[in-house]
Amino acid sequence: MGEREQVRPLAPVADHQSSDEGASRHQKKRVRKCCAVTAAIVVILVTAIVAVRFTVFRVKDPIIKMNGVTVSRLELTNGTIPKSGVNISLIADVSVKNPNLASFKYSNTTTTLYYHGQMVGEARNGPGHARPRQTMRMNVSVDIITDRIMSNPSLNVDFISGLLSMNAYTRVPGRMKIVVVKRNIVVEMNCSMALNITTQQIQAQECKQNVDY
């Protein structure tokens, strides 16, 4: 008989299966790890964006305030009645506080004075800007048209009390840019006041602010 053919032993099937399962488990662990890292990065980015949105990018309301009003050129007849044809001047000390990290640039400001609902004076100031976290002050001079006051039916009652009741409306339109965020802002202030005819002083002044975006 010829020599018997030598048969080589085959590798155990179990060893191949064990090796494949190990590689599969290792790959799954890597995928899970990558997913966990990606999820953590996304959470960190979202948290950072939200934090920046509500801190750096948050636009706070500018604060407008009337610090005081000075009366000039008030001429009286018989010490009680404003002289007809002579305008009265009110000089208002107005401040705009900017609490933000960016400058507040505003265009022409307007101050209008009313006597019992009738417009009796108006003033306009040029553009400017309030620097970051600083307060800008400006003097607003309003010339009152006395003839309009003299023709108002409420004048007699006010003369008896010695007080001229007035309202002042100031409007400051502007814009603020924080990095890439631009916001149009309009700051408004309504003030009620009383002009003491005898002392020529402003008293009982009360102001309210409104901000529109």
Secondary structure, DSSP 8 states (H G I E B T S, - for coil): ------------HHHHHHHHHHHHHHHHHHHHHHHHHHHHHHHHHHHHHHHHHHTTS-----EEEEEEEEEES--EETTTEE-TT--EEEEEEEEEEE-SSS-EEE--EEEEEEETTEEEEEEEE--EEE-TTEEEEEEEEEEE-HHHHHT-TTHHHHHHHTEEEEEEEEEEEEEEEETTEEEEEEEEEEEEEEEETTTTEEEEEEEEEEEE-
